[in-house]
Amino acid sequence: MGVITRSRAAKILGGFALVSAGALVLAGCTGASNPDSSEPAEAGFEFPIDCDAAEPASYSPSYESTSTGPGTDLTYKIGTALPVTGNLAFLGPPEISATDYAASQVNEAAKGITIDLIQGDSGDTDNKAYETEIPRLLGEGATAIVGAASSGTSLQFIDQVIAANAIQFSPANTSAAFTGYEDNGLYWRTAPSDVLQGEVLGNLIAGDGNETLGMIVLNDSYGTGLACFTKKAFEAAGGEVVATSLYNTGDTNFSAQVEDVLAAQPDAIALITFEEVATIIPELVGAEYPSDKLYFVDGNLKNFGDDLAEGTLAGAKGTYPAVDPASISTFRDELQAYWTGKGNAALEDYTYAPESFDAVVLLALAALEAGSTAGPDVAAHLQSVSGADGGTKCTTFAECADIIIAGEKADYDGISGPITFNEVGDPTEATIGIFQYGDDNNYEFLNLG
């Protein structure tokens, strides 16, 4: 399996998008496949997003730690601000269960650190659950907060977490805004920037033979950024974005957006949304737009199953940061057994569960190496335990902890991949999976090879 690095090259291979140093390899257009798209787009269309503002800013934090490790008797209070409610609530169960499972693994290992996990709700920018949850978590002594899932939501409380000298560690934020955010080195993530997903999505749509593209986009940092990077890749492949319609968190009616995009008669439509897609899909179906010309993203790629009529999404595709599901089948089974064993409902989706698990493990390893749970001390060691300085490869907390306790460098390769942080807390290695919906309205990994 290849990896995606933060350089700007991409190609499609075996169901995964692989990005590495070099030139961007884009699938060429083979001609429009929608016979109803013969009429040109409405003249004078202007892309409604400032894509210059979406590009990552330049920022290099400095890291300082006065603590010495390894720790021997640490208690690490970690809070979570994950979506129990709001427009990403479908991501809550896999993320919350994975953080809980990771904490249990750390605690069972008994390697000198115990995690006191305090679960909380991020909500979204409409219900604003974070306004009470973040002060509660910090007030209970959390020096790290895992979350939010939504980039737009994370941006609402990142300054509050930084001001408390705590780490904010997201398993699912993909907005490029975080790459250059002046965070004092306290913001980290296991999900790759949408600079990568946009390349993959635009490349995929073009490679499927679509010459024109319409987009319905959530008007926040995540949605507009991913739309810009998708547009950039699609146009580099010779395509044209002919319609883009925005909506805001909390909106419940999307008829205007659907009508606006359909009026341009695009070959394909990218739905860069969160759970609002459940309201958008019936409108597109009612307009008889072909399902195999719809493209989903990490914010809405879920198993709809019987919630939709059989075949509603047949042939639709989507992308999200993921590894080959076959390579983590054991992890999925173990997570399911652990979570249902605690009396919880069975997991239906696993999106960002690996990244959530790895976030907790990496925090624990960095605290162990630092001999401290203070935010700046842990931050100063996160690159190290991810392998940025080399070290001995290890794949479990216990295995890596033994290496650290022996006074050596550990290089954690997680469930979500090798990770390896750069200087601004972004993973430098990740994979973007490409998935396709079947007649049952559930998605499966698309094996192109």
PyMOL commands that set and color helices and strands:
alter all, ss='L'
color gray80, all
select helices_A, chain A and resi 51-54+89-109+130-139+151-163+176-178+194-207+221-236+255-263+277-286+291-293+305-307+325-341+353-370+375-385+397-405
alter helices_A, ss='H'
color red, helices_A
select strands_A, chain A and resi 11-13+16-18+74-81+113-118+144-147+167-170+187-189+212-218+240-247+268-272+294-296+317-321+392-394+410-412+419-421+427-429+432-437+443-445
alter strands_A, ss='S'
color yellow, strands_A
deselect
rebuild
show_as cartoon
